[in-house]
Amino acid sequence: MNGMQIWEVNGIDDLEGTVFAQCSTKEKAEKAMKLLEKEGFEGLLVVEQSRLRFDQLIIGEKLIQL
């Protein structure tokens, strides 16, 4: 896979499907999550790697480099 990996801070439970941050490193995503937790989102977030990298899209099951 080409391109830079994207790390996301995603909501869980009632917030599932909500992306709160997209970051270039896991460390930055963890920092974003800590800041969000201080704002009342404790226990409602998870850091995950995105299925996509920068400059990619998925149509059906087909991955396309832009």
mmCIF file of the N, C-alpha and C atoms, coordinates in Angstrom:
data_MODEL
# 
_entry.id   MODEL 
# 
loop_
_atom_site.group_PDB 
_atom_site.id 
_atom_site.type_symbol 
_atom_site.label_atom_id 
_atom_site.label_alt_id 
_atom_site.label_comp_id 
_atom_site.label_asym_id 
_atom_site.label_entity_id 
_atom_site.label_seq_id 
_atom_site.pdbx_PDB_ins_code 
_atom_site.Cartn_x 
_atom_site.Cartn_y 
_atom_site.Cartn_z 
_atom_site.occupancy 
_atom_site.B_iso_or_equiv 
_atom_site.pdbx_formal_charge 
_atom_site.auth_seq_id 
_atom_site.auth_comp_id 
_atom_site.auth_asym_id 
_atom_site.auth_atom_id 
_atom_site.pdbx_PDB_model_num 
ATOM 1   N N  . MET A 1 1  ? 0.839   -1.188 0.000  1.00 0.00 ? 1  MET A N  1 
ATOM 2   C CA . MET A 1 1  ? 0.000   0.000  0.000  1.00 0.00 ? 1  MET A CA 1 
ATOM 3   C C  . MET A 1 1  ? 0.879   1.244  0.000  1.00 0.00 ? 1  MET A C  1 
ATOM 4   N N  . ASN A 1 2  ? 0.608   2.150  -0.888 1.00 0.00 ? 2  ASN A N  1 
ATOM 5   C CA . ASN A 1 2  ? 1.340   3.404  -0.939 1.00 0.00 ? 2  ASN A CA 1 
ATOM 6   C C  . ASN A 1 2  ? 0.656   4.448  -0.069 1.00 0.00 ? 2  ASN A C  1 
ATOM 7   N N  . GLY A 1 3  ? 1.371   5.534  0.222  1.00 0.00 ? 3  GLY A N  1 
ATOM 8   C CA . GLY A 1 3  ? 0.772   6.643  0.946  1.00 0.00 ? 3  GLY A CA 1 
ATOM 9   C C  . GLY A 1 3  ? 0.981   6.563  2.440  1.00 0.00 ? 3  GLY A C  1 
ATOM 10  N N  . MET A 1 4  ? 0.767   7.696  3.073  1.00 0.00 ? 4  MET A N  1 
ATOM 11  C CA . MET A 1 4  ? 0.938   7.812  4.519  1.00 0.00 ? 4  MET A CA 1 
ATOM 12  C C  . MET A 1 4  ? -0.288  7.278  5.244  1.00 0.00 ? 4  MET A C  1 
ATOM 13  N N  . GLN A 1 5  ? -0.050  6.536  6.303  1.00 0.00 ? 5  GLN A N  1 
ATOM 14  C CA . GLN A 1 5  ? -1.134  5.967  7.104  1.00 0.00 ? 5  GLN A CA 1 
ATOM 15  C C  . GLN A 1 5  ? -1.874  7.064  7.863  1.00 0.00 ? 5  GLN A C  1 
ATOM 16  N N  . ILE A 1 6  ? -3.161  6.900  8.027  1.00 0.00 ? 6  ILE A N  1 
ATOM 17  C CA . ILE A 1 6  ? -3.999  7.831  8.776  1.00 0.00 ? 6  ILE A CA 1 
ATOM 18  C C  . ILE A 1 6  ? -4.428  7.146  10.074 1.00 0.00 ? 6  ILE A C  1 
ATOM 19  N N  . TRP A 1 7  ? -4.279  7.841  11.184 1.00 0.00 ? 7  TRP A N  1 
ATOM 20  C CA . TRP A 1 7  ? -4.747  7.369  12.485 1.00 0.00 ? 7  TRP A CA 1 
ATOM 21  C C  . TRP A 1 7  ? -5.963  8.205  12.865 1.00 0.00 ? 7  TRP A C  1 
ATOM 22  N N  . GLU A 1 8  ? -6.999  7.554  13.353 1.00 0.00 ? 8  GLU A N  1 
ATOM 23  C CA . GLU A 1 8  ? -8.235  8.243  13.694 1.00 0.00 ? 8  GLU A CA 1 
ATOM 24  C C  . GLU A 1 8  ? -8.573  8.075  15.175 1.00 0.00 ? 8  GLU A C  1 
ATOM 25  N N  . VAL A 1 9  ? -9.238  9.094  15.710 1.00 0.00 ? 9  VAL A N  1 
ATOM 26  C CA . VAL A 1 9  ? -9.864  8.997  17.025 1.00 0.00 ? 9  VAL A CA 1 
ATOM 27  C C  . VAL A 1 9  ? -11.351 8.869  16.736 1.00 0.00 ? 9  VAL A C  1 
ATOM 28  N N  . ASN A 1 10 ? -11.891 7.679  17.019 1.00 0.00 ? 10 ASN A N  1 
ATOM 29  C CA . ASN A 1 10 ? -13.274 7.361  16.691 1.00 0.00 ? 10 ASN A CA 1 
ATOM 30  C C  . ASN A 1 10 ? -14.108 7.178  17.949 1.00 0.00 ? 10 ASN A C  1 
ATOM 31  N N  . GLY A 1 11 ? -15.383 7.523  17.819 1.00 0.00 ? 11 GLY A N  1 
ATOM 32  C CA . GLY A 1 11 ? -16.311 7.309  18.906 1.00 0.00 ? 11 GLY A CA 1 
ATOM 33  C C  . GLY A 1 11 ? -16.751 5.855  18.972 1.00 0.00 ? 11 GLY A C  1 
ATOM 34  N N  . ILE A 1 12 ? -17.105 5.403  20.167 1.00 0.00 ? 12 ILE A N  1 
ATOM 35  C CA . ILE A 1 12 ? -17.646 4.054  20.360 1.00 0.00 ? 12 ILE A CA 1 
ATOM 36  C C  . ILE A 1 12 ? -19.015 4.174  21.015 1.00 0.00 ? 12 ILE A C  1 
ATOM 37  N N  . ASP A 1 13 ? -19.707 3.061  21.114 1.00 0.00 ? 13 ASP A N  1 
ATOM 38  C CA . ASP A 1 13 ? -21.046 2.997  21.718 1.00 0.00 ? 13 ASP A CA 1 
ATOM 39  C C  . ASP A 1 13 ? -21.983 3.983  21.013 1.00 0.00 ? 13 ASP A C  1 
ATOM 40  N N  . ASP A 1 14 ? -22.568 4.916  21.727 1.00 0.00 ? 14 ASP A N  1 
ATOM 41  C CA . ASP A 1 14 ? -23.514 5.871  21.130 1.00 0.00 ? 14 ASP A CA 1 
ATOM 42  C C  . ASP A 1 14 ? -22.855 6.802  20.114 1.00 0.00 ? 14 ASP A C  1 
ATOM 43  N N  . LEU A 1 15 ? -21.554 6.947  20.180 1.00 0.00 ? 15 LEU A N  1 
ATOM 44  C CA . LEU A 1 15 ? -20.833 7.831  19.269 1.00 0.00 ? 15 LEU A CA 1 
ATOM 45  C C  . LEU A 1 15 ? -20.203 7.075  18.096 1.00 0.00 ? 15 LEU A C  1 
ATOM 46  N N  . GLU A 1 16 ? -20.526 5.781  17.955 1.00 0.00 ? 16 GLU A N  1 
ATOM 47  C CA . GLU A 1 16 ? -19.961 4.983  16.877 1.00 0.00 ? 16 GLU A CA 1 
ATOM 48  C C  . GLU A 1 16 ? -20.284 5.623  15.529 1.00 0.00 ? 16 GLU A C  1 
ATOM 49  N N  . GLY A 1 17 ? -19.282 5.673  14.652 1.00 0.00 ? 17 GLY A N  1 
ATOM 50  C CA . GLY A 1 17 ? -19.435 6.307  13.345 1.00 0.00 ? 17 GLY A CA 1 
ATOM 51  C C  . GLY A 1 17 ? -18.972 7.748  13.323 1.00 0.00 ? 17 GLY A C  1 
ATOM 52  N N  . THR A 1 18 ? -18.639 8.297  14.488 1.00 0.00 ? 18 THR A N  1 
ATOM 53  C CA . THR A 1 18 ? -18.146 9.672  14.571 1.00 0.00 ? 18 THR A CA 1 
ATOM 54  C C  . THR A 1 18 ? -16.626 9.663  14.617 1.00 0.00 ? 18 THR A C  1 
ATOM 55  N N  . VAL A 1 19 ? -16.000 10.417 13.706 1.00 0.00 ? 19 VAL A N  1 
ATOM 56  C CA . VAL A 1 19 ? -14.544 10.570 13.688 1.00 0.00 ? 19 VAL A CA 1 
ATOM 57  C C  . VAL A 1 19 ? -14.235 11.931 14.292 1.00 0.00 ? 19 VAL A C  1 
ATOM 58  N N  . PHE A 1 20 ? -13.497 11.937 15.398 1.00 0.00 ? 20 PHE A N  1 
ATOM 59  C CA . PHE A 1 20 ? -13.178 13.176 16.093 1.00 0.00 ? 20 PHE A CA 1 
ATOM 60  C C  . PHE A 1 20 ? -11.861 13.788 15.635 1.00 0.00 ? 20 PHE A C  1 
ATOM 61  N N  . ALA A 1 21 ? -10.932 12.958 15.149 1.00 0.00 ? 21 ALA A N  1 
ATOM 62  C CA . ALA A 1 21 ? -9.635  13.466 14.701 1.00 0.00 ? 21 ALA A CA 1 
ATOM 63  C C  . ALA A 1 21 ? -9.036  12.495 13.699 1.00 0.00 ? 21 ALA A C  1 
ATOM 64  N N  . GLN A 1 22 ? -8.287  13.047 12.750 1.00 0.00 ? 22 GLN A N  1 
ATOM 65  C CA . GLN A 1 22 ? -7.486  12.258 11.825 1.00 0.00 ? 22 GLN A CA 1 
ATOM 66  C C  . GLN A 1 22 ? -6.066  12.791 11.920 1.00 0.00 ? 22 GLN A C  1 
ATOM 67  N N  . CYS A 1 23 ? -5.120  11.895 12.182 1.00 0.00 ? 23 CYS A N  1 
ATOM 68  C CA . CYS A 1 23 ? -3.751  12.302 12.475 1.00 0.00 ? 23 CYS A CA 1 
ATOM 69  C C  . CYS A 1 23 ? -2.748  11.504 11.641 1.00 0.00 ? 23 CYS A C  1 
ATOM 70  N N  . SER A 1 24 ? -1.549  12.053 11.527 1.00 0.00 ? 24 SER A N  1 
ATOM 71  C CA . SER A 1 24 ? -0.501  11.410 10.732 1.00 0.00 ? 24 SER A CA 1 
ATOM 72  C C  . SER A 1 24 ? 0.293   10.376 11.524 1.00 0.00 ? 24 SER A C  1 
ATOM 73  N N  . THR A 1 25 ? 0.190   10.388 12.855 1.00 0.00 ? 25 THR A N  1 
ATOM 74  C CA . THR A 1 25 ? 0.890   9.397  13.676 1.00 0.00 ? 25 THR A CA 1 
ATOM 75  C C  . THR A 1 25 ? -0.026  8.916  14.795 1.00 0.00 ? 25 THR A C  1 
ATOM 76  N N  . LYS A 1 26 ? 0.271   7.723  15.297 1.00 0.00 ? 26 LYS A N  1 
ATOM 77  C CA . LYS A 1 26 ? -0.492  7.176  16.418 1.00 0.00 ? 26 LYS A CA 1 
ATOM 78  C C  . LYS A 1 26 ? -0.325  8.056  17.649 1.00 0.00 ? 26 LYS A C  1 
ATOM 79  N N  . GLU A 1 27 ? 0.880   8.584  17.844 1.00 0.00 ? 27 GLU A N  1 
ATOM 80  C CA . GLU A 1 27 ? 1.151   9.426  19.009 1.00 0.00 ? 27 GLU A CA 1 
ATOM 81  C C  . GLU A 1 27 ? 0.287   10.686 18.993 1.00 0.00 ? 27 GLU A C  1 
ATOM 82  N N  . LYS A 1 28 ? 0.129   11.298 17.828 1.00 0.00 ? 28 LYS A N  1 
ATOM 83  C CA . LYS A 1 28 ? -0.715  12.497 17.731 1.00 0.00 ? 28 LYS A CA 1 
ATOM 84  C C  . LYS A 1 28 ? -2.177  12.146 17.972 1.00 0.00 ? 28 LYS A C  1 
ATOM 85  N N  . ALA A 1 29 ? -2.615  10.998 17.477 1.00 0.00 ? 29 ALA A N  1 
ATOM 86  C CA . ALA A 1 29 ? -3.997  10.560 17.715 1.00 0.00 ? 29 ALA A CA 1 
ATOM 87  C C  . ALA A 1 29 ? -4.234  10.320 19.201 1.00 0.00 ? 29 ALA A C  1 
ATOM 88  N N  . GLU A 1 30 ? -3.258  9.723  19.880 1.00 0.00 ? 30 GLU A N  1 
ATOM 89  C CA . GLU A 1 30 ? -3.388  9.501  21.326 1.00 0.00 ? 30 GLU A CA 1 
ATOM 90  C C  . GLU A 1 30 ? -3.435  10.818 22.081 1.00 0.00 ? 30 GLU A C  1 
ATOM 91  N N  . LYS A 1 31 ? -2.657  11.799 21.626 1.00 0.00 ? 31 LYS A N  1 
ATOM 92  C CA . LYS A 1 31 ? -2.691  13.129 22.243 1.00 0.00 ? 31 LYS A CA 1 
ATOM 93  C C  . LYS A 1 31 ? -4.065  13.773 22.028 1.00 0.00 ? 31 LYS A C  1 
ATOM 94  N N  . ALA A 1 32 ? -4.596  13.640 20.819 1.00 0.00 ? 32 ALA A N  1 
ATOM 95  C CA . ALA A 1 32 ? -5.929  14.182 20.531 1.00 0.00 ? 32 ALA A CA 1 
ATOM 96  C C  . ALA A 1 32 ? -6.975  13.516 21.412 1.00 0.00 ? 32 ALA A C  1 
ATOM 97  N N  . MET A 1 33 ? -6.867  12.204 21.580 1.00 0.00 ? 33 MET A N  1 
ATOM 98  C CA . MET A 1 33 ? -7.821  11.480 22.406 1.00 0.00 ? 33 MET A CA 1 
ATOM 99  C C  . MET A 1 33 ? -7.764  11.965 23.860 1.00 0.00 ? 33 MET A C  1 
ATOM 100 N N  . LYS A 1 34 ? -6.571  12.183 24.378 1.00 0.00 ? 34 LYS A N  1 
ATOM 101 C CA . LYS A 1 34 ? -6.443  12.680 25.758 1.00 0.00 ? 34 LYS A CA 1 
ATOM 102 C C  . LYS A 1 34 ? -7.089  14.050 25.913 1.00 0.00 ? 34 LYS A C  1 
ATOM 103 N N  . LEU A 1 35 ? -6.899  14.921 24.916 1.00 0.00 ? 35 LEU A N  1 
ATOM 104 C CA . LEU A 1 35 ? -7.520  16.245 24.973 1.00 0.00 ? 35 LEU A CA 1 
ATOM 105 C C  . LEU A 1 35 ? -9.043  16.133 24.929 1.00 0.00 ? 35 LEU A C  1 
ATOM 106 N N  . LEU A 1 36 ? -9.558  15.246 24.093 1.00 0.00 ? 36 LEU A N  1 
ATOM 107 C CA . LEU A 1 36 ? -11.005 15.036 24.014 1.00 0.00 ? 36 LEU A CA 1 
ATOM 108 C C  . LEU A 1 36 ? -11.553 14.443 25.311 1.00 0.00 ? 36 LEU A C  1 
ATOM 109 N N  . GLU A 1 37 ? -10.810 13.538 25.922 1.00 0.00 ? 37 GLU A N  1 
ATOM 110 C CA . GLU A 1 37 ? -11.249 12.949 27.185 1.00 0.00 ? 37 GLU A CA 1 
ATOM 111 C C  . GLU A 1 37 ? -11.375 14.001 28.278 1.00 0.00 ? 37 GLU A C  1 
ATOM 112 N N  . LYS A 1 38 ? -10.476 14.990 28.264 1.00 0.00 ? 38 LYS A N  1 
ATOM 113 C CA . LYS A 1 38 ? -10.558 16.086 29.240 1.00 0.00 ? 38 LYS A CA 1 
ATOM 114 C C  . LYS A 1 38 ? -11.801 16.935 29.021 1.00 0.00 ? 38 LYS A C  1 
ATOM 115 N N  . GLU A 1 39 ? -12.368 16.868 27.804 1.00 0.00 ? 39 GLU A N  1 
ATOM 116 C CA . GLU A 1 39 ? -13.576 17.627 27.479 1.00 0.00 ? 39 GLU A CA 1 
ATOM 117 C C  . GLU A 1 39 ? -14.852 16.817 27.701 1.00 0.00 ? 39 GLU A C  1 
ATOM 118 N N  . GLY A 1 40 ? -14.726 15.669 28.362 1.00 0.00 ? 40 GLY A N  1 
ATOM 119 C CA . GLY A 1 40 ? -15.905 14.907 28.730 1.00 0.00 ? 40 GLY A CA 1 
ATOM 120 C C  . GLY A 1 40 ? -16.156 13.644 27.912 1.00 0.00 ? 40 GLY A C  1 
ATOM 121 N N  . PHE A 1 41 ? -15.233 13.249 27.064 1.00 0.00 ? 41 PHE A N  1 
ATOM 122 C CA . PHE A 1 41 ? -15.423 12.069 26.220 1.00 0.00 ? 41 PHE A CA 1 
ATOM 123 C C  . PHE A 1 41 ? -14.700 10.837 26.752 1.00 0.00 ? 41 PHE A C  1 
ATOM 124 N N  . GLU A 1 42 ? -14.354 10.840 28.032 1.00 0.00 ? 42 GLU A N  1 
ATOM 125 C CA . GLU A 1 42 ? -13.623 9.709  28.614 1.00 0.00 ? 42 GLU A CA 1 
ATOM 126 C C  . GLU A 1 42 ? -14.418 8.412  28.490 1.00 0.00 ? 42 GLU A C  1 
ATOM 127 N N  . GLY A 1 43 ? -13.745 7.370  28.029 1.00 0.00 ? 43 GLY A N  1 
ATOM 128 C CA . GLY A 1 43 ? -14.374 6.066  27.870 1.00 0.00 ? 43 GLY A CA 1 
ATOM 129 C C  . GLY A 1 43 ? -15.241 5.929  26.632 1.00 0.00 ? 43 GLY A C  1 
ATOM 130 N N  . LEU A 1 44 ? -15.263 6.958  25.786 1.00 0.00 ? 44 LEU A N  1 
ATOM 131 C CA . LEU A 1 44 ? -16.118 6.951  24.600 1.00 0.00 ? 44 LEU A CA 1 
ATOM 132 C C  . LEU A 1 44 ? -15.337 6.978  23.294 1.00 0.00 ? 44 LEU A C  1 
ATOM 133 N N  . LEU A 1 45 ? -13.995 6.847  23.379 1.00 0.00 ? 45 LEU A N  1 
ATOM 134 C CA . LEU A 1 45 ? -13.153 6.998  22.199 1.00 0.00 ? 45 LEU A CA 1 
ATOM 135 C C  . LEU A 1 45 ? -12.164 5.852  22.069 1.00 0.00 ? 45 LEU A C  1 
ATOM 136 N N  . VAL A 1 46 ? -11.694 5.647  20.834 1.00 0.00 ? 46 VAL A N  1 
ATOM 137 C CA . VAL A 1 46 ? -10.675 4.657  20.554 1.00 0.00 ? 46 VAL A CA 1 
ATOM 138 C C  . VAL A 1 46 ? -9.789  5.184  19.425 1.00 0.00 ? 46 VAL A C  1 
ATOM 139 N N  . VAL A 1 47 ? -8.496  4.854  19.479 1.00 0.00 ? 47 VAL A N  1 
ATOM 140 C CA . VAL A 1 47 ? -7.560  5.202  18.409 1.00 0.00 ? 47 VAL A CA 1 
ATOM 141 C C  . VAL A 1 47 ? -7.443  3.987  17.490 1.00 0.00 ? 47 VAL A C  1 
ATOM 142 N N  . GLU A 1 48 ? -7.635  4.208  16.189 1.00 0.00 ? 48 GLU A N  1 
ATOM 143 C CA . GLU A 1 48 ? -7.573  3.133  15.206 1.00 0.00 ? 48 GLU A CA 1 
ATOM 144 C C  . GLU A 1 48 ? -6.880  3.612  13.937 1.00 0.00 ? 48 GLU A C  1 
ATOM 145 N N  . GLN A 1 49 ? -6.261  2.671  13.221 1.00 0.00 ? 49 GLN A N  1 
ATOM 146 C CA . GLN A 1 49 ? -5.732  2.981  11.898 1.00 0.00 ? 49 GLN A CA 1 
ATOM 147 C C  . GLN A 1 49 ? -6.890  2.994  10.919 1.00 0.00 ? 49 GLN A C  1 
ATOM 148 N N  . SER A 1 50 ? -6.877  3.970  10.028 1.00 0.00 ? 50 SER A N  1 
ATOM 149 C CA . SER A 1 50 ? -7.881  4.031  8.983  1.00 0.00 ? 50 SER A CA 1 
ATOM 150 C C  . SER A 1 50 ? -7.656  2.916  7.971  1.00 0.00 ? 50 SER A C  1 
ATOM 151 N N  . ARG A 1 51 ? -8.715  2.463  7.349  1.00 0.00 ? 51 ARG A N  1 
ATOM 152 C CA . ARG A 1 51 ? -8.594  1.489  6.254  1.00 0.00 ? 51 ARG A CA 1 
ATOM 153 C C  . ARG A 1 51 ? -7.887  2.125  5.059  1.00 0.00 ? 51 ARG A C  1 
ATOM 154 N N  . LEU A 1 52 ? -7.985  3.437  4.941  1.00 0.00 ? 52 LEU A N  1 
ATOM 155 C CA . LEU A 1 52 ? -7.400  4.166  3.824  1.00 0.00 ? 52 LEU A CA 1 
ATOM 156 C C  . LEU A 1 52 ? -6.130  4.882  4.235  1.00 0.00 ? 52 LEU A C  1 
ATOM 157 N N  . ARG A 1 53 ? -5.312  5.157  3.263  1.00 0.00 ? 53 ARG A N  1 
ATOM 158 C CA . ARG A 1 53 ? -4.173  6.052  3.435  1.00 0.00 ? 53 ARG A CA 1 
ATOM 159 C C  . ARG A 1 53 ? -4.483  7.323  2.679  1.00 0.00 ? 53 ARG A C  1 
ATOM 160 N N  . PHE A 1 54 ? -3.623  8.343  2.832  1.00 0.00 ? 54 PHE A N  1 
ATOM 161 C CA . PHE A 1 54 ? -3.836  9.583  2.094  1.00 0.00 ? 54 PHE A CA 1 
ATOM 162 C C  . PHE A 1 54 ? -3.847  9.292  0.600  1.00 0.00 ? 54 PHE A C  1 
ATOM 163 N N  . ASP A 1 55 ? -4.658  10.034 -0.119 1.00 0.00 ? 55 ASP A N  1 
ATOM 164 C CA . ASP A 1 55 ? -4.740  9.964  -1.575 1.00 0.00 ? 55 ASP A CA 1 
ATOM 165 C C  . ASP A 1 55 ? -5.208  8.607  -2.082 1.00 0.00 ? 55 ASP A C  1 
ATOM 166 N N  . GLN A 1 56 ? -6.160  8.008  -1.384 1.00 0.00 ? 56 GLN A N  1 
ATOM 167 C CA . GLN A 1 56 ? -6.777  6.754  -1.813 1.00 0.00 ? 56 GLN A CA 1 
ATOM 168 C C  . GLN A 1 56 ? -8.285  6.859  -1.669 1.00 0.00 ? 56 GLN A C  1 
ATOM 169 N N  . LEU A 1 57 ? -8.986  6.058  -2.443 1.00 0.00 ? 57 LEU A N  1 
ATOM 170 C CA . LEU A 1 57 ? -10.410 5.903  -2.233 1.00 0.00 ? 57 LEU A CA 1 
ATOM 171 C C  . LEU A 1 57 ? -10.797 4.467  -2.516 1.00 0.00 ? 57 LEU A C  1 
ATOM 172 N N  . ILE A 1 58 ? -11.923 4.066  -1.943 1.00 0.00 ? 58 ILE A N  1 
ATOM 173 C CA . ILE A 1 58 ? -12.433 2.716  -2.160 1.00 0.00 ? 58 ILE A CA 1 
ATOM 174 C C  . ILE A 1 58 ? -13.792 2.829  -2.821 1.00 0.00 ? 58 ILE A C  1 
ATOM 175 N N  . ILE A 1 59 ? -13.953 2.118  -3.931 1.00 0.00 ? 59 ILE A N  1 
ATOM 176 C CA . ILE A 1 59 ? -15.252 1.991  -4.593 1.00 0.00 ? 59 ILE A CA 1 
ATOM 177 C C  . ILE A 1 59 ? -15.568 0.505  -4.597 1.00 0.00 ? 59 ILE A C  1 
ATOM 178 N N  . GLY A 1 60 ? -16.587 0.130  -3.854 1.00 0.00 ? 60 GLY A N  1 
ATOM 179 C CA . GLY A 1 60 ? -16.880 -1.281 -3.666 1.00 0.00 ? 60 GLY A CA 1 
ATOM 180 C C  . GLY A 1 60 ? -15.712 -1.911 -2.908 1.00 0.00 ? 60 GLY A C  1 
ATOM 181 N N  . GLU A 1 61 ? -15.071 -2.887 -3.491 1.00 0.00 ? 61 GLU A N  1 
ATOM 182 C CA . GLU A 1 61 ? -13.887 -3.512 -2.888 1.00 0.00 ? 61 GLU A CA 1 
ATOM 183 C C  . GLU A 1 61 ? -12.603 -3.066 -3.584 1.00 0.00 ? 61 GLU A C  1 
ATOM 184 N N  . LYS A 1 62 ? -12.729 -2.131 -4.539 1.00 0.00 ? 62 LYS A N  1 
ATOM 185 C CA . LYS A 1 62 ? -11.578 -1.704 -5.343 1.00 0.00 ? 62 LYS A CA 1 
ATOM 186 C C  . LYS A 1 62 ? -10.875 -0.493 -4.701 1.00 0.00 ? 62 LYS A C  1 
ATOM 187 N N  . LEU A 1 63 ? -9.588  -0.632 -4.425 1.00 0.00 ? 63 LEU A N  1 
ATOM 188 C CA . LEU A 1 63 ? -8.770  0.457  -3.874 1.00 0.00 ? 63 LEU A CA 1 
ATOM 189 C C  . LEU A 1 63 ? -8.128  1.220  -5.029 1.00 0.00 ? 63 LEU A C  1 
ATOM 190 N N  . ILE A 1 64 ? -8.294  2.529  -5.043 1.00 0.00 ? 64 ILE A N  1 
ATOM 191 C CA . ILE A 1 64 ? -7.800  3.379  -6.132 1.00 0.00 ? 64 ILE A CA 1 
ATOM 192 C C  . ILE A 1 64 ? -6.822  4.404  -5.564 1.00 0.00 ? 64 ILE A C  1 
ATOM 193 N N  . GLN A 1 65 ? -5.615  4.449  -6.145 1.00 0.00 ? 65 GLN A N  1 
ATOM 194 C CA . GLN A 1 65 ? -4.618  5.457  -5.805 1.00 0.00 ? 65 GLN A CA 1 
ATOM 195 C C  . GLN A 1 65 ? -4.913  6.716  -6.608 1.00 0.00 ? 65 GLN A C  1 
ATOM 196 N N  . LEU A 1 66 ? -4.948  7.855  -5.955 1.00 0.00 ? 66 LEU A N  1 
ATOM 197 C CA . LEU A 1 66 ? -5.198  9.128  -6.650 1.00 0.00 ? 66 LEU A CA 1 
ATOM 198 C C  . LEU A 1 66 ? -3.893  9.779  -7.062 1.00 0.00 ? 66 LEU A C  1 
# 
